[in-house]
Amino acid sequence: MQQARNLTADLGIRIESLRFLLRDRDGTYGEAFDAVFRAEEMEIFESAPRLPA
C-alpha cells in the first residue's frame, strides 16, 4: 500500500488525467492497494489469468 501512496504522490497533479489502472493478479496487490487508486477515482482492471504451461 505504501508503494501505491508513493506513486500517487510522485504523480501529483498528473494523476488527475489517469482513468484506469491495469495490474496483474498477484496476491501482493490487495484491497488496500486498490483503495488508494479508487480514492483517485480510477477504475482498476486485472490482467487476464494465465494458464499453466
Biopython code that builds the backbone (N, CA, C, O; Angstrom):
import numpy as np
from Bio.PDB.StructureBuilder import StructureBuilder

atoms = [
    (1, "MET", "N", (0.820, -1.178, 0.000)),
    (1, "MET", "CA", (0.000, 0.000, 0.000)),
    (1, "MET", "C", (0.870, 1.249, 0.000)),
    (1, "MET", "O", (0.524, 2.240, -0.644)),
    (2, "GLN", "N", (1.973, 1.221, 0.698)),
    (2, "GLN", "CA", (2.855, 2.384, 0.740)),
    (2, "GLN", "C", (3.382, 2.719, -0.653)),
    (2, "GLN", "O", (3.542, 3.892, -0.993)),
    (3, "GLN", "N", (3.652, 1.695, -1.458)),
    (3, "GLN", "CA", (4.124, 1.936, -2.822)),
    (3, "GLN", "C", (3.067, 2.659, -3.640)),
    (3, "GLN", "O", (3.397, 3.537, -4.437)),
    (4, "ALA", "N", (1.813, 2.306, -3.457)),
    (4, "ALA", "CA", (0.724, 2.969, -4.176)),
    (4, "ALA", "C", (0.632, 4.429, -3.754)),
    (4, "ALA", "O", (0.447, 5.310, -4.594)),
    (5, "ARG", "N", (0.759, 4.684, -2.465)),
    (5, "ARG", "CA", (0.721, 6.078, -1.981)),
    (5, "ARG", "C", (1.886, 6.876, -2.534)),
    (5, "ARG", "O", (1.727, 8.027, -2.940)),
    (6, "ASN", "N", (3.065, 6.253, -2.546)),
    (6, "ASN", "CA", (4.239, 6.951, -3.080)),
    (6, "ASN", "C", (4.054, 7.289, -4.554)),
    (6, "ASN", "O", (4.415, 8.381, -4.993)),
    (7, "LEU", "N", (3.495, 6.359, -5.314)),
    (7, "LEU", "CA", (3.273, 6.607, -6.736)),
    (7, "LEU", "C", (2.295, 7.756, -6.943)),
    (7, "LEU", "O", (2.548, 8.644, -7.757)),
    (8, "THR", "N", (1.191, 7.750, -6.222)),
    (8, "THR", "CA", (0.219, 8.830, -6.395)),
    (8, "THR", "C", (0.809, 10.169, -5.980)),
    (8, "THR", "O", (0.508, 11.193, -6.594)),
    (9, "ALA", "N", (1.641, 10.176, -4.952)),
    (9, "ALA", "CA", (2.286, 11.417, -4.535)),
    (9, "ALA", "C", (3.288, 11.894, -5.586)),
    (9, "ALA", "O", (3.373, 13.091, -5.862)),
    (10, "ASP", "N", (4.048, 10.966, -6.175)),
    (10, "ASP", "CA", (5.023, 11.331, -7.206)),
    (10, "ASP", "C", (4.349, 11.870, -8.460)),
    (10, "ASP", "O", (4.879, 12.764, -9.120)),
    (11, "LEU", "N", (3.185, 11.329, -8.786)),
    (11, "LEU", "CA", (2.476, 11.789, -9.978)),
    (11, "LEU", "C", (1.860, 13.170, -9.775)),
    (11, "LEU", "O", (1.683, 13.927, -10.729)),
    (12, "GLY", "N", (1.538, 13.488, -8.534)),
    (12, "GLY", "CA", (0.979, 14.807, -8.232)),
    (12, "GLY", "C", (-0.273, 15.090, -9.036)),
    (12, "GLY", "O", (-1.186, 14.266, -9.096)),
    (13, "ILE", "N", (-0.312, 16.240, -9.644)),
    (13, "ILE", "CA", (-1.495, 16.675, -10.396)),
    (13, "ILE", "C", (-1.726, 15.838, -11.648)),
    (13, "ILE", "O", (-2.848, 15.772, -12.150)),
    (14, "ARG", "N", (-0.682, 15.202, -12.152)),
    (14, "ARG", "CA", (-0.827, 14.383, -13.367)),
    (14, "ARG", "C", (-1.748, 13.193, -13.159)),
    (14, "ARG", "O", (-2.289, 12.660, -14.127)),
    (15, "ILE", "N", (-1.936, 12.767, -11.922)),
    (15, "ILE", "CA", (-2.790, 11.600, -11.669)),
    (15, "ILE", "C", (-4.238, 11.890, -12.055)),
    (15, "ILE", "O", (-5.000, 10.961, -12.326)),
    (16, "GLU", "N", (-4.625, 13.154, -12.084)),
    (16, "GLU", "CA", (-5.993, 13.517, -12.454)),
    (16, "GLU", "C", (-6.322, 13.120, -13.893)),
    (16, "GLU", "O", (-7.490, 12.915, -14.224)),
    (17, "SER", "N", (-5.308, 13.009, -14.750)),
    (17, "SER", "CA", (-5.550, 12.655, -16.147)),
    (17, "SER", "C", (-5.645, 11.141, -16.351)),
    (17, "SER", "O", (-6.011, 10.688, -17.436)),
    (18, "LEU", "N", (-5.323, 10.361, -15.327)),
    (18, "LEU", "CA", (-5.387, 8.898, -15.440)),
    (18, "LEU", "C", (-6.772, 8.405, -15.047)),
    (18, "LEU", "O", (-7.351, 8.863, -14.062)),
    (19, "ARG", "N", (-7.297, 7.465, -15.830)),
    (19, "ARG", "CA", (-8.636, 6.947, -15.551)),
    (19, "ARG", "C", (-8.631, 5.475, -15.185)),
    (19, "ARG", "O", (-9.555, 5.004, -14.522)),
    (20, "PHE", "N", (-7.606, 4.734, -15.605)),
    (20, "PHE", "CA", (-7.572, 3.285, -15.412)),
    (20, "PHE", "C", (-6.235, 2.852, -14.838)),
    (20, "PHE", "O", (-5.207, 3.497, -15.048)),
    (21, "LEU", "N", (-6.272, 1.745, -14.109)),
    (21, "LEU", "CA", (-5.059, 1.079, -13.642)),
    (21, "LEU", "C", (-5.179, -0.377, -14.062)),
    (21, "LEU", "O", (-6.141, -1.055, -13.700)),
    (22, "LEU", "N", (-4.225, -0.850, -14.811)),
    (22, "LEU", "CA", (-4.176, -2.255, -15.212)),
    (22, "LEU", "C", (-3.084, -2.911, -14.387)),
    (22, "LEU", "O", (-1.923, -2.507, -14.447)),
    (23, "ARG", "N", (-3.456, -3.915, -13.624)),
    (23, "ARG", "CA", (-2.484, -4.598, -12.779)),
    (23, "ARG", "C", (-2.640, -6.099, -12.931)),
    (23, "ARG", "O", (-3.660, -6.593, -13.411)),
    (24, "ASP", "N", (-1.603, -6.812, -12.511)),
    (24, "ASP", "CA", (-1.686, -8.265, -12.602)),
    (24, "ASP", "C", (-2.447, -8.817, -11.399)),
    (24, "ASP", "O", (-2.860, -8.068, -10.514)),
    (25, "ARG", "N", (-2.622, -10.119, -11.383)),
    (25, "ARG", "CA", (-3.424, -10.762, -10.345)),
    (25, "ARG", "C", (-2.588, -11.242, -9.157)),
    (25, "ARG", "O", (-3.050, -12.068, -8.370)),
    (26, "ASP", "N", (-1.400, -10.747, -9.029)),
    (26, "ASP", "CA", (-0.512, -11.137, -7.941)),
    (26, "ASP", "C", (-1.178, -10.860, -6.589)),
    (26, "ASP", "O", (-1.837, -9.835, -6.412)),
    (27, "GLY", "N", (-1.003, -11.762, -5.664)),
    (27, "GLY", "CA", (-1.573, -11.605, -4.335)),
    (27, "GLY", "C", (-0.972, -10.447, -3.557)),
    (27, "GLY", "O", (-1.487, -10.067, -2.505)),
    (28, "THR", "N", (0.115, -9.885, -4.070)),
    (28, "THR", "CA", (0.748, -8.736, -3.420)),
    (28, "THR", "C", (-0.196, -7.542, -3.381)),
    (28, "THR", "O", (-0.169, -6.738, -2.449)),
    (29, "TYR", "N", (-1.024, -7.445, -4.404)),
    (29, "TYR", "CA", (-1.940, -6.316, -4.510)),
    (29, "TYR", "C", (-3.256, -6.671, -3.858)),
    (29, "TYR", "O", (-4.002, -7.503, -4.373)),
    (30, "GLY", "N", (-3.543, -6.061, -2.750)),
    (30, "GLY", "CA", (-4.781, -6.347, -2.040)),
    (30, "GLY", "C", (-5.763, -5.195, -2.161)),
    (30, "GLY", "O", (-5.566, -4.268, -2.948)),
    (31, "GLU", "N", (-6.806, -5.269, -1.382)),
    (31, "GLU", "CA", (-7.833, -4.226, -1.389)),
    (31, "GLU", "C", (-7.266, -2.869, -0.978)),
    (31, "GLU", "O", (-7.685, -1.839, -1.506)),
    (32, "ALA", "N", (-6.322, -2.860, -0.046)),
    (32, "ALA", "CA", (-5.748, -1.594, 0.393)),
    (32, "ALA", "C", (-5.008, -0.908, -0.755)),
    (32, "ALA", "O", (-5.069, 0.314, -0.895)),
    (33, "PHE", "N", (-4.315, -1.692, -1.570)),
    (33, "PHE", "CA", (-3.602, -1.154, -2.731)),
    (33, "PHE", "C", (-4.603, -0.536, -3.702)),
    (33, "PHE", "O", (-4.420, 0.590, -4.165)),
    (34, "ASP", "N", (-5.652, -1.278, -4.003)),
    (34, "ASP", "CA", (-6.673, -0.789, -4.924)),
    (34, "ASP", "C", (-7.379, 0.445, -4.374)),
    (34, "ASP", "O", (-7.714, 1.357, -5.129)),
    (35, "ALA", "N", (-7.604, 0.476, -3.069)),
    (35, "ALA", "CA", (-8.325, 1.594, -2.452)),
    (35, "ALA", "C", (-7.612, 2.924, -2.673)),
    (35, "ALA", "O", (-8.263, 3.960, -2.812)),
    (36, "VAL", "N", (-6.289, 2.904, -2.706)),
    (36, "VAL", "CA", (-5.529, 4.132, -2.939)),
    (36, "VAL", "C", (-5.883, 4.711, -4.300)),
    (36, "VAL", "O", (-6.049, 5.923, -4.439)),
    (37, "PHE", "N", (-5.997, 3.849, -5.301)),
    (37, "PHE", "CA", (-6.299, 4.319, -6.655)),
    (37, "PHE", "C", (-7.790, 4.603, -6.838)),
    (37, "PHE", "O", (-8.165, 5.495, -7.599)),
    (38, "ARG", "N", (-8.631, 3.850, -6.147)),
    (38, "ARG", "CA", (-10.064, 4.156, -6.213)),
    (38, "ARG", "C", (-10.353, 5.523, -5.587)),
    (38, "ARG", "O", (-11.257, 6.231, -6.030)),
    (39, "ALA", "N", (-9.601, 5.884, -4.579)),
    (39, "ALA", "CA", (-9.764, 7.203, -3.957)),
    (39, "ALA", "C", (-9.456, 8.313, -4.961)),
    (39, "ALA", "O", (-9.958, 9.430, -4.836)),
    (40, "GLU", "N", (-8.633, 7.999, -5.947)),
    (40, "GLU", "CA", (-8.308, 8.955, -7.015)),
    (40, "GLU", "C", (-9.283, 8.817, -8.187)),
    (40, "GLU", "O", (-9.062, 9.370, -9.264)),
    (41, "GLU", "N", (-10.374, 8.061, -7.953)),
    (41, "GLU", "CA", (-11.433, 7.843, -8.941)),
    (41, "GLU", "C", (-10.943, 7.119, -10.194)),
    (41, "GLU", "O", (-11.392, 7.399, -11.306)),
    (42, "MET", "N", (-10.013, 6.184, -9.993)),
    (42, "MET", "CA", (-9.517, 5.373, -11.100)),
    (42, "MET", "C", (-10.243, 4.029, -11.084)),
    (42, "MET", "O", (-10.579, 3.504, -10.023)),
    (43, "GLU", "N", (-10.477, 3.488, -12.267)),
    (43, "GLU", "CA", (-11.071, 2.171, -12.396)),
    (43, "GLU", "C", (-9.931, 1.159, -12.505)),
    (43, "GLU", "O", (-8.960, 1.387, -13.226)),
    (44, "ILE", "N", (-10.051, 0.047, -11.790)),
    (44, "ILE", "CA", (-8.972, -0.934, -11.731)),
    (44, "ILE", "C", (-9.368, -2.189, -12.500)),
    (44, "ILE", "O", (-10.437, -2.762, -12.292)),
    (45, "PHE", "N", (-8.468, -2.597, -13.398)),
    (45, "PHE", "CA", (-8.648, -3.811, -14.177)),
    (45, "PHE", "C", (-7.494, -4.758, -13.870)),
    (45, "PHE", "O", (-6.343, -4.342, -13.740)),
    (46, "GLU", "N", (-7.830, -6.036, -13.758)),
    (46, "GLU", "CA", (-6.803, -7.053, -13.562)),
    (46, "GLU", "C", (-6.514, -7.716, -14.895)),
    (46, "GLU", "O", (-7.418, -7.910, -15.708)),
    (47, "SER", "N", (-5.253, -8.063, -15.121)),
    (47, "SER", "CA", (-4.887, -8.750, -16.364)),
    (47, "SER", "C", (-5.569, -10.110, -16.414)),
    (47, "SER", "O", (-6.012, -10.638, -15.394)),
    (48, "ALA", "N", (-5.645, -10.658, -17.602)),
    (48, "ALA", "CA", (-6.265, -11.972, -17.772)),
    (48, "ALA", "C", (-5.429, -13.038, -17.071)),
    (48, "ALA", "O", (-4.202, -12.949, -17.045)),
    (49, "PRO", "N", (-6.088, -14.045, -16.503)),
    (49, "PRO", "CA", (-5.322, -15.121, -15.861)),
    (49, "PRO", "C", (-4.530, -15.906, -16.905)),
    (49, "PRO", "O", (-4.951, -16.047, -18.053)),
    (50, "ARG", "N", (-3.393, -16.402, -16.484)),
    (50, "ARG", "CA", (-2.562, -17.216, -17.378)),
    (50, "ARG", "C", (-2.757, -18.680, -17.071)),
    (50, "ARG", "O", (-2.950, -19.062, -15.917)),
    (51, "LEU", "N", (-2.707, -19.483, -18.081)),
    (51, "LEU", "CA", (-2.813, -20.938, -17.912)),
    (51, "LEU", "C", (-1.426, -21.517, -17.695)),
    (51, "LEU", "O", (-0.458, -21.024, -18.275)),
    (52, "PRO", "N", (-1.310, -22.543, -16.882)),
    (52, "PRO", "CA", (-0.001, -23.169, -16.710)),
    (52, "PRO", "C", (0.499, -23.756, -18.029)),
    (52, "PRO", "O", (-0.290, -24.227, -18.849)),
    (53, "ALA", "N", (1.783, -23.722, -18.220)),
    (53, "ALA", "CA", (2.374, -24.229, -19.475)),
    (53, "ALA", "C", (2.446, -25.734, -19.491)),
    (53, "ALA", "O", (2.914, -26.319, -20.468)),
]
sb = StructureBuilder()
sb.init_structure("model")
sb.init_model(0)
sb.init_chain("A")
sb.init_seg("    ")
for serial, (resi, resn, name, xyz) in enumerate(atoms, 1):
    if name == "N":
        sb.init_residue(resn, " ", resi, " ")
    sb.init_atom(name, np.array(xyz, "f"), 0.0, 1.0, " ", f" {name:<3s}", serial, name[0])
structure = sb.get_structure()
